[in-house]
């Protein structure tokens, strides 16, 4: 996945504000939902991770676990997209 740019709009809904974290499993960006005004976290996954079925199984498992969490300090999981924006 390419690096997102500050100010870039994704899916006509999210505007990228800044990078808030980066690691081996991807980059996390702070974004603003242009419809609700709320902040969101967007995670991109590196192409090398996407090419590994084992790594993608881990990503999917983590996504499923995170989706079950409900806490004011944990971002909701809203979008799964296999394609570039």
MOPAC internal coordinates of N, CA, C and O (Angstrom, degrees):
PM7 1SCF
backbone

  N    0.0000 0     0.00 0     0.00 0    0    0    0
  C    1.4533 1     0.00 0     0.00 0    1    0    0
  C    1.5145 1   108.57 1     0.00 0    2    1    0
  O    1.2310 1   120.77 1   -43.70 1    3    2    1
  N    1.2952 1   116.12 1   136.30 1    3    2    1
  C    1.4672 1   120.77 1   178.65 1    5    3    2
  C    1.5233 1   110.33 1   -71.89 1    6    5    3
  O    1.2310 1   120.54 1   -19.84 1    7    6    5
  N    1.3037 1   116.58 1   160.16 1    7    6    5
  C    1.4581 1   120.26 1   177.35 1    9    7    6
  C    1.5253 1   109.17 1   -76.34 1   10    9    7
  O    1.2310 1   120.94 1   -43.52 1   11   10    9
  N    1.3174 1   115.81 1   136.48 1   11   10    9
  C    1.4596 1   120.69 1   178.69 1   13   11   10
  C    1.5124 1   109.26 1   -81.94 1   14   13   11
  O    1.2310 1   120.80 1   -26.82 1   15   14   13
  N    1.3193 1   116.07 1   153.18 1   15   14   13
  C    1.4582 1   121.12 1  -178.47 1   17   15   14
  C    1.5257 1   110.61 1  -106.40 1   18   17   15
  O    1.2310 1   120.85 1   -34.73 1   19   18   17
  N    1.3296 1   115.97 1   145.27 1   19   18   17
  C    1.4640 1   121.58 1   175.24 1   21   19   18
  C    1.5203 1   108.90 1   -56.84 1   22   21   19
  O    1.2310 1   120.95 1   -47.99 1   23   22   21
  N    1.3459 1   115.79 1   132.01 1   23   22   21
  C    1.4587 1   120.94 1  -179.69 1   25   23   22
  C    1.5209 1   114.13 1    90.75 1   26   25   23
  O    1.2310 1   120.50 1   166.13 1   27   26   25
  N    1.3305 1   116.66 1   -13.87 1   27   26   25
  C    1.4664 1   121.06 1   179.67 1   29   27   26
  C    1.5299 1   110.15 1   -66.12 1   30   29   27
  O    1.2310 1   120.64 1   -36.94 1   31   30   29
  N    1.3362 1   116.38 1   143.06 1   31   30   29
  C    1.4541 1   121.66 1   178.17 1   33   31   30
  C    1.5215 1   109.29 1  -106.77 1   34   33   31
  O    1.2310 1   120.68 1   -46.97 1   35   34   33
  N    1.3387 1   116.31 1   133.03 1   35   34   33
  C    1.4577 1   122.90 1   179.86 1   37   35   34
  C    1.5199 1   109.53 1  -112.41 1   38   37   35
  O    1.2310 1   120.69 1   -44.58 1   39   38   37
  N    1.3220 1   116.28 1   135.42 1   39   38   37
  C    1.4701 1   122.11 1   174.94 1   41   39   38
  C    1.5269 1   112.07 1    54.30 1   42   41   39
  O    1.2310 1   120.03 1  -154.00 1   43   42   41
  N    1.3207 1   117.54 1    26.00 1   43   42   41
  C    1.4731 1   122.91 1  -178.09 1   45   43   42
  C    1.5231 1   112.33 1    55.45 1   46   45   43
  O    1.2310 1   120.42 1  -156.70 1   47   46   45
  N    1.3314 1   116.81 1    23.30 1   47   46   45
  C    1.4562 1   120.20 1  -175.41 1   49   47   46
  C    1.5197 1   114.05 1  -134.07 1   50   49   47
  O    1.2310 1   119.60 1   143.22 1   51   50   49
  N    1.3183 1   118.37 1   -36.78 1   51   50   49
  C    1.4651 1   121.42 1  -174.08 1   53   51   50
  C    1.5174 1   110.63 1  -115.22 1   54   53   51
  O    1.2310 1   120.87 1   -47.36 1   55   54   53
  N    1.3373 1   115.95 1   132.64 1   55   54   53
  C    1.4595 1   120.88 1   175.57 1   57   55   54
  C    1.5226 1   108.54 1  -108.83 1   58   57   55
  O    1.2310 1   120.54 1   -54.21 1   59   58   57
  N    1.3288 1   116.57 1   125.79 1   59   58   57
  C    1.4586 1   122.42 1  -178.35 1   61   59   58
  C    1.5275 1   109.09 1   -72.50 1   62   61   59
  O    1.2310 1   121.57 1   -49.69 1   63   62   61
  N    1.3410 1   114.61 1   130.31 1   63   62   61
  C    1.4663 1   120.74 1   179.88 1   65   63   62
  C    1.5232 1   110.76 1  -101.02 1   66   65   63
  O    1.2310 1   120.79 1   129.21 1   67   66   65
  N    1.3638 1   116.10 1   -50.79 1   67   66   65
  C    1.4642 1   119.62 1  -178.04 1   69   67   66
  C    1.5273 1   110.14 1  -168.16 1   70   69   67
  O    1.2310 1   121.11 1   -15.47 1   71   70   69
  N    1.3329 1   115.48 1   164.53 1   71   70   69
  C    1.4642 1   121.44 1   171.92 1   73   71   70
  C    1.5238 1   107.67 1   -79.25 1   74   73   71
  O    1.2310 1   120.44 1   -47.36 1   75   74   73
  N    1.3424 1   116.77 1   132.64 1   75   74   73
  C    1.4678 1   119.27 1   177.40 1   77   75   74
  C    1.5250 1   112.56 1  -115.53 1   78   77   75
  O    1.2310 1   120.16 1   172.12 1   79   78   77
  N    1.3382 1   117.31 1    -7.88 1   79   78   77
  C    1.4533 1   120.08 1   177.36 1   81   79   78
  C    1.5122 1   111.29 1  -173.06 1   82   81   79
  O    1.2310 1   121.39 1   -29.05 1   83   82   81
  N    1.3404 1   114.95 1   150.95 1   83   82   81
  C    1.4575 1   120.24 1  -179.64 1   85   83   82
  C    1.5162 1   108.47 1  -147.92 1   86   85   83
  O    1.2310 1   120.72 1   -43.85 1   87   86   85
  N    1.3347 1   116.22 1   136.15 1   87   86   85
  C    1.4572 1   120.45 1   179.32 1   89   87   86
  C    1.5199 1   110.57 1  -158.08 1   90   89   87
  O    1.2310 1   120.91 1    10.70 1   91   90   89
  N    1.3120 1   115.86 1  -169.30 1   91   90   89
  C    1.4504 1   121.55 1  -176.50 1   93   91   90
  C    1.5211 1   114.60 1   -65.98 1   94   93   91
  O    1.2310 1   120.49 1   156.48 1   95   94   93
  N    1.3342 1   116.66 1   -23.52 1   95   94   93
  C    1.4619 1   120.19 1  -178.72 1   97   95   94
  C    1.5281 1   112.60 1  -100.30 1   98   97   95
  O    1.2310 1   120.09 1  -173.52 1   99   98   97
  N    1.3288 1   117.44 1     6.48 1   99   98   97
  C    1.4582 1   119.18 1   175.16 1  101   99   98
  C    1.5145 1   114.38 1   140.01 1  102  101   99
  O    1.2310 1   121.96 1     6.01 1  103  102  101
  N    1.3195 1   113.86 1  -173.99 1  103  102  101
  C    1.4578 1   122.83 1   179.67 1  105  103  102
  C    1.5208 1   108.35 1  -118.87 1  106  105  103
  O    1.2310 1   120.92 1   -40.93 1  107  106  105
  N    1.3364 1   115.84 1   139.07 1  107  106  105
  C    1.4631 1   120.86 1   178.52 1  109  107  106
  C    1.5228 1   108.07 1  -113.32 1  110  109  107
  O    1.2310 1   121.68 1   -47.43 1  111  110  109
  N    1.3215 1   114.40 1   132.57 1  111  110  109
  C    1.4536 1   121.78 1  -178.66 1  113  111  110
  C    1.5211 1   110.27 1  -116.61 1  114  113  111
  O    1.2310 1   120.87 1   -35.90 1  115  114  113
  N    1.3243 1   115.95 1   144.10 1  115  114  113
  C    1.4626 1   121.20 1   168.62 1  117  115  114
  C    1.5268 1   105.45 1   -85.41 1  118  117  115
  O    1.2310 1   121.12 1   -47.09 1  119  118  117
  N    1.3323 1   115.47 1   132.91 1  119  118  117
  C    1.4615 1   120.39 1  -179.64 1  121  119  118
  C    1.5214 1   109.47 1  -137.59 1  122  121  119
  O    1.2310 1   121.14 1   -13.07 1  123  122  121
  N    1.3099 1   115.43 1   166.93 1  123  122  121
  C    1.4639 1   121.46 1   177.37 1  125  123  122
  C    1.5203 1   108.24 1  -117.60 1  126  125  123
  O    1.2310 1   120.95 1   -48.73 1  127  126  125
  N    1.3308 1   115.79 1   131.27 1  127  126  125
  C    1.4592 1   121.58 1   174.22 1  129  127  126
  C    1.5257 1   106.31 1   -75.40 1  130  129  127
  O    1.2310 1   120.31 1   -64.89 1  131  130  129
  N    1.3216 1   117.01 1   115.11 1  131  130  129
  C    1.4537 1   121.47 1  -174.90 1  133  131  130
  C    1.5252 1   112.60 1   -70.56 1  134  133  131
  O    1.2310 1   120.04 1   162.35 1  135  134  133
  N    1.3243 1   117.53 1   -17.65 1  135  134  133
  C    1.4665 1   120.73 1  -179.76 1  137  135  134
  C    1.5301 1   111.51 1   -87.99 1  138  137  135
  O    1.2310 1   120.36 1   137.42 1  139  138  137
  N    1.3364 1   116.92 1   -42.58 1  139  138  137
  C    1.4747 1   120.17 1  -175.97 1  141  139  138
  C    1.5208 1   113.19 1  -100.57 1  142  141  139
  O    1.2310 1   120.41 1   160.83 1  143  142  141
  N    1.3339 1   116.82 1   -19.17 1  143  142  141
  C    1.4602 1   120.96 1  -176.01 1  145  143  142
  C    1.5197 1   113.64 1    82.86 1  146  145  143
  O    1.2310 1   120.33 1   176.28 1  147  146  145
  N    1.3293 1   116.98 1    -3.72 1  147  146  145
  C    1.4642 1   120.91 1  -179.27 1  149  147  146
  C    1.5268 1   110.22 1   -78.35 1  150  149  147
  O    1.2310 1   121.39 1   -23.09 1  151  150  149
  N    1.3461 1   114.94 1   156.91 1  151  150  149
  C    1.4562 1   119.89 1   175.75 1  153  151  150
  C    1.5239 1   109.98 1   -84.60 1  154  153  151
  O    1.2310 1   121.24 1   -27.70 1  155  154  153
  N    1.3170 1   115.23 1   152.30 1  155  154  153
  C    1.4605 1   122.12 1   179.88 1  157  155  154
  C    1.5209 1   108.30 1  -139.85 1  158  157  155
  O    1.2310 1   121.11 1   -20.58 1  159  158  157
  N    1.3244 1   115.47 1   159.42 1  159  158  157
  C    1.4668 1   121.41 1   172.60 1  161  159  158
  C    1.5191 1   107.12 1  -110.99 1  162  161  159
  O    1.2310 1   120.84 1   -46.99 1  163  162  161
  N    1.3177 1   116.00 1   133.01 1  163  162  161
  C    1.4652 1   121.68 1   178.33 1  165  163  162
  C    1.5193 1   107.52 1  -119.36 1  166  165  163
  O    1.2310 1   120.74 1   -51.91 1  167  166  165
  N    1.3250 1   116.19 1   128.09 1  167  166  165
  C    1.4630 1   120.71 1   179.16 1  169  167  166
  C    1.5281 1   109.07 1  -112.28 1  170  169  167
  O    1.2310 1   121.18 1   -50.26 1  171  170  169
  N    1.3210 1   115.35 1   129.74 1  171  170  169
  C    1.4603 1   120.63 1   173.36 1  173  171  170
  C    1.5239 1   107.98 1  -107.03 1  174  173  171
  O    1.2310 1   121.05 1   -33.02 1  175  174  173
  N    1.3142 1   115.59 1   146.98 1  175  174  173
  C    1.4652 1   121.44 1  -176.42 1  177  175  174
  C    1.5215 1   108.52 1  -113.16 1  178  177  175
  O    1.2310 1   119.67 1   -47.88 1  179  178  177
  N    1.3494 1   118.24 1   132.12 1  179  178  177
  C    1.4572 1   121.50 1  -179.08 1  181  179  178
  C    1.5356 1   112.28 1   -61.98 1  182  181  179
  O    1.2310 1   121.02 1   -31.84 1  183  182  181
  N    1.3206 1   115.66 1   148.16 1  183  182  181
  C    1.4699 1   121.63 1  -178.82 1  185  183  182
  C    1.5248 1   111.68 1   -56.35 1  186  185  183
  O    1.2310 1   119.85 1   142.56 1  187  186  185
  N    1.3437 1   117.89 1   -37.44 1  187  186  185
  C    1.4669 1   120.12 1  -178.44 1  189  187  186
  C    1.5262 1   111.76 1   -65.14 1  190  189  187
  O    1.2310 1   120.31 1   148.04 1  191  190  189
  N    1.3220 1   117.00 1   -31.96 1  191  190  189
  C    1.4655 1   121.01 1   176.30 1  193  191  190
  C    1.5324 1   109.25 1   -71.06 1  194  193  191
  O    1.2310 1   120.82 1   138.40 1  195  194  193
  N    1.3264 1   116.04 1   -41.60 1  195  194  193
  C    1.4671 1   120.76 1  -179.48 1  197  195  194
  C    1.5244 1   112.49 1   -63.45 1  198  197  195
  O    1.2310 1   120.28 1   152.81 1  199  198  197
  N    1.3142 1   117.07 1   -27.19 1  199  198  197
  C    1.4719 1   121.43 1  -178.42 1  201  199  198
  C    1.5248 1   112.95 1   -80.08 1  202  201  199
  O    1.2310 1   120.21 1   167.07 1  203  202  201
  N    1.3212 1   117.20 1   -12.93 1  203  202  201
  C    1.4578 1   121.40 1  -177.73 1  205  203  202
  C    1.5310 1   109.98 1  -101.32 1  206  205  203
  O    1.2310 1   119.82 1   -65.61 1  207  206  205
  N    1.3397 1   117.96 1   114.39 1  207  206  205
  C    1.4666 1   119.80 1   178.56 1  209  207  206
  C    1.5281 1   112.51 1   -57.52 1  210  209  207
  O    1.2310 1   119.97 1   143.16 1  211  210  209
  N    1.3409 1   117.66 1   -36.84 1  211  210  209
  C    1.4590 1   120.77 1   179.76 1  213  211  210
  C    1.5305 1   111.22 1   -65.94 1  214  213  211
  O    1.2310 1   120.69 1   136.27 1  215  214  213
  N    1.3318 1   116.28 1   -43.73 1  215  214  213
  C    1.4619 1   120.49 1   179.76 1  217  215  214
  C    1.5331 1   110.55 1   -67.25 1  218  217  215
  O    1.2310 1   120.27 1   141.08 1  219  218  217
  N    1.3232 1   117.09 1   -38.92 1  219  218  217
  C    1.4630 1   119.80 1   178.84 1  221  219  218
  C    1.5293 1   111.20 1   -67.54 1  222  221  219
  O    1.2310 1   120.34 1   147.21 1  223  222  221
  N    1.3223 1   116.96 1   -32.79 1  223  222  221
  C    1.4698 1   119.61 1   174.45 1  225  223  222
  C    1.5298 1   110.00 1   -61.87 1  226  225  223
  O    1.2310 1   120.44 1   139.16 1  227  226  225
  N    1.3380 1   116.76 1   -40.84 1  227  226  225
  C    1.4742 1   120.86 1   177.47 1  229  227  226
  C    1.5269 1   110.80 1   -64.28 1  230  229  227
  O    1.2310 1   120.54 1   137.04 1  231  230  229
  N    1.3254 1   116.57 1   -42.96 1  231  230  229
  C    1.4595 1   120.77 1   179.66 1  233  231  230
  C    1.5306 1   109.69 1   -61.43 1  234  233  231
  O    1.2310 1   120.39 1   133.48 1  235  234  233
  N    1.3169 1   116.85 1   -46.52 1  235  234  233
  C    1.4659 1   121.10 1  -179.49 1  237  235  234
  C    1.5257 1   111.60 1   -63.71 1  238  237  235
  O    1.2310 1   120.58 1   140.10 1  239  238  237
  N    1.3134 1   116.50 1   -39.90 1  239  238  237
  C    1.4644 1   120.72 1   178.44 1  241  239  238
  C    1.5335 1   110.23 1   -64.40 1  242  241  239
  O    1.2310 1   120.60 1   134.43 1  243  242  241
  N    1.3273 1   116.46 1   -45.57 1  243  242  241
  C    1.4675 1   120.40 1   178.64 1  245  243  242
  C    1.5294 1   111.35 1   -63.56 1  246  245  243
  O    1.2310 1   120.71 1   140.60 1  247  246  245
  N    1.3307 1   116.25 1   -39.40 1  247  246  245
  C    1.4665 1   120.61 1   178.11 1  249  247  246
  C    1.5246 1   109.80 1   -61.94 1  250  249  247
  O    1.2310 1   120.05 1   134.78 1  251  250  249
  N    1.3263 1   117.51 1   -45.22 1  251  250  249
  C    1.4682 1   121.76 1  -179.91 1  253  251  250
  C    1.5276 1   110.92 1   -62.34 1  254  253  251
  O    1.2310 1   120.24 1   139.09 1  255  254  253
  N    1.3347 1   117.15 1   -40.91 1  255  254  253
  C    1.4674 1   120.51 1   178.60 1  257  255  254
  C    1.5242 1   111.20 1   -66.75 1  258  257  255
  O    1.2310 1   120.23 1   135.37 1  259  258  257
  N    1.3183 1   117.16 1   -44.63 1  259  258  257
  C    1.4606 1   121.05 1  -179.81 1  261  259  258
  C    1.5232 1   111.15 1   -63.77 1  262  261  259
  O    1.2310 1   120.63 1   145.80 1  263  262  261
  N    1.3246 1   116.40 1   -34.20 1  263  262  261
  C    1.4639 1   121.30 1  -179.42 1  265  263  262
  C    1.5320 1   111.37 1   -63.64 1  266  265  263
  O    1.2310 1   120.34 1   152.72 1  267  266  265
  N    1.3242 1   116.96 1   -27.28 1  267  266  265
  C    1.4679 1   121.67 1  -178.72 1  269  267  266
  C    1.5285 1   112.72 1   -80.32 1  270  269  267
  O    1.2310 1   120.04 1   163.30 1  271  270  269
  N    1.3404 1   117.53 1   -16.70 1  271  270  269
  C    1.4597 1   121.23 1  -176.53 1  273  271  270
  C    1.5245 1   111.17 1   -79.89 1  274  273  271
  O    1.2310 1   121.01 1   -36.33 1  275  274  273
  N    1.3299 1   115.68 1   143.67 1  275  274  273
  C    1.4521 1   120.94 1   178.50 1  277  275  274
  C    1.5319 1   108.00 1  -140.10 1  278  277  275
  O    1.2310 1   121.06 1   -77.44 1  279  278  277
  N    1.3272 1   115.58 1   102.56 1  279  278  277
  C    1.4602 1   121.47 1  -178.35 1  281  279  278
  C    1.5290 1   108.16 1  -154.26 1  282  281  279
  O    1.2310 1   119.70 1   -36.24 1  283  282  281
  N    1.3324 1   118.18 1   143.76 1  283  282  281
  C    1.4672 1   119.64 1  -177.76 1  285  283  282
  C    1.5315 1   114.76 1   -60.19 1  286  285  283
  O    1.2310 1   119.85 1   158.40 1  287  286  285
  N    1.3402 1   117.89 1   -21.60 1  287  286  285
  C    1.4648 1   120.58 1  -178.14 1  289  287  286
  C    1.5233 1   112.89 1  -102.87 1  290  289  287
  O    1.2310 1   120.58 1  -166.71 1  291  290  289
  N    1.3231 1   116.50 1    13.29 1  291  290  289
  C    1.4655 1   121.48 1   177.01 1  293  291  290
  C    1.5210 1   107.95 1  -122.17 1  294  293  291
  O    1.2310 1   120.48 1   -53.03 1  295  294  293
  N    1.3225 1   116.68 1   126.97 1  295  294  293
  C    1.4693 1   120.82 1  -179.70 1  297  295  294
  C    1.5252 1   110.29 1   -66.96 1  298  297  295
  O    1.2310 1   121.00 1   -39.39 1  299  298  297
  N    1.3310 1   115.69 1   140.61 1  299  298  297
  C    1.4649 1   120.24 1   174.32 1  301  299  298
  C    1.5187 1   109.61 1   -69.49 1  302  301  299
  O    1.2310 1   120.56 1   -30.73 1  303  302  301
  N    1.3209 1   116.54 1   149.27 1  303  302  301
  C    1.4568 1   120.78 1   173.11 1  305  303  302
  C    1.5211 1   106.77 1   -94.78 1  306  305  303
  O    1.2310 1   120.85 1   -62.54 1  307  306  305
  N    1.3205 1   115.98 1   117.46 1  307  306  305
  C    1.4502 1   120.62 1  -172.07 1  309  307  306
  C    1.5234 1   114.16 1  -116.39 1  310  309  307
  O    1.2310 1   120.10 1   144.92 1  311  310  309
  N    1.3167 1   117.42 1   -35.08 1  311  310  309
  C    1.4677 1   119.64 1  -170.26 1  313  311  310
  C    1.5219 1   110.38 1  -131.69 1  314  313  311
  O    1.2310 1   121.11 1   -47.14 1  315  314  313
  N    1.3193 1   115.48 1   132.86 1  315  314  313
  C    1.4579 1   121.51 1   168.03 1  317  315  314
  C    1.5195 1   105.74 1  -118.32 1  318  317  315
  O    1.2310 1   120.39 1   -54.09 1  319  318  317
  N    1.3173 1   116.86 1   125.91 1  319  318  317
  C    1.4541 1   120.54 1  -177.78 1  321  319  318
  C    1.5175 1   108.51 1  -143.94 1  322  321  319
  O    1.2310 1   120.53 1   -55.18 1  323  322  321
  N    1.3049 1   116.60 1   124.82 1  323  322  321
  C    1.4556 1   120.74 1  -179.18 1  325  323  322
  C    1.5256 1   112.62 1   -87.29 1  326  325  323
  O    1.2310 1   120.13 1   168.34 1  327  326  325
  N    1.3189 1   117.36 1   -11.66 1  327  326  325
  C    1.4696 1   121.40 1  -175.99 1  329  327  326
  C    1.5089 1   110.60 1  -103.72 1  330  329  327
  O    1.2310 1   121.27 1   -21.98 1  331  330  329
  N    1.3364 1   115.18 1   158.02 1  331  330  329
  C    1.4582 1   121.07 1   173.62 1  333  331  330
  C    1.5150 1   108.84 1   -67.06 1  334  333  331
  O    1.2310 1   120.02 1   -28.67 1  335  334  333
  N    1.3393 1   117.56 1   151.33 1  335  334  333
  C    1.4788 1   119.84 1   178.44 1  337  335  334
  C    1.5195 1   111.06 1   -67.02 1  338  337  335
  O    1.2310 1   120.10 1   180.00 1  339  338  337

